[in-house]
Amino acid sequence: MAQGALKKSKKTTATAQRESRSNARTRPGPRQVAPKKAALVRQAKLNKKLTSGLVLKTERSLAQKAGHLEILAGGKKDKGKGGKK
């Protein structure tokens, strides 16, 4: 025979099944492995600090705009006062 014998597939072991189940439970999300090198640790800390500052500024500006809109007529407060007639 020129091609040779066919290779038979191996039976799956219990450990292989366990690994595939644990991989299925891995969910995407904000969890990250912490960096181990000193330069990467510093960079991650700085990135977190700057990101939190940007988020804080954005939330403050949105809160100011929303506060200003509440003063105008036709807001949520005015709708509640009218009631059903």
Secondary structure as the mmCIF struct_conf table of DSSP 4:
data_model
#
loop_
_struct_conf.conf_type_id
_struct_conf.id
_struct_conf.beg_label_comp_id
_struct_conf.beg_label_asym_id
_struct_conf.beg_label_seq_id
_struct_conf.end_label_comp_id
_struct_conf.end_label_asym_id
_struct_conf.end_label_seq_id
BEND BEND1 GLN A 3 GLN A 3
HELX_LH_PP_P HELX_LH_PP_P1 ALA A 5 THR A 13
HELX_RH_AL_P HELX_RH_AL_P1 ALA A 14 ALA A 24
TURN_TY1_P TURN_TY1_P1 ARG A 25 ARG A 25
BEND BEND2 GLY A 29 PRO A 30
HELX_LH_PP_P HELX_LH_PP_P2 VAL A 33 PRO A 35
BEND BEND3 LYS A 37 LYS A 37
HELX_RH_AL_P HELX_RH_AL_P2 ALA A 38 ILE A 71
BEND BEND4 LEU A 72 LEU A 72
TURN_TY1_P TURN_TY1_P2 ALA A 73 GLY A 74
BEND BEND5 GLY A 75 GLY A 75
HELX_RH_AL_P HELX_RH_AL_P3 LYS A 76 GLY A 82
#
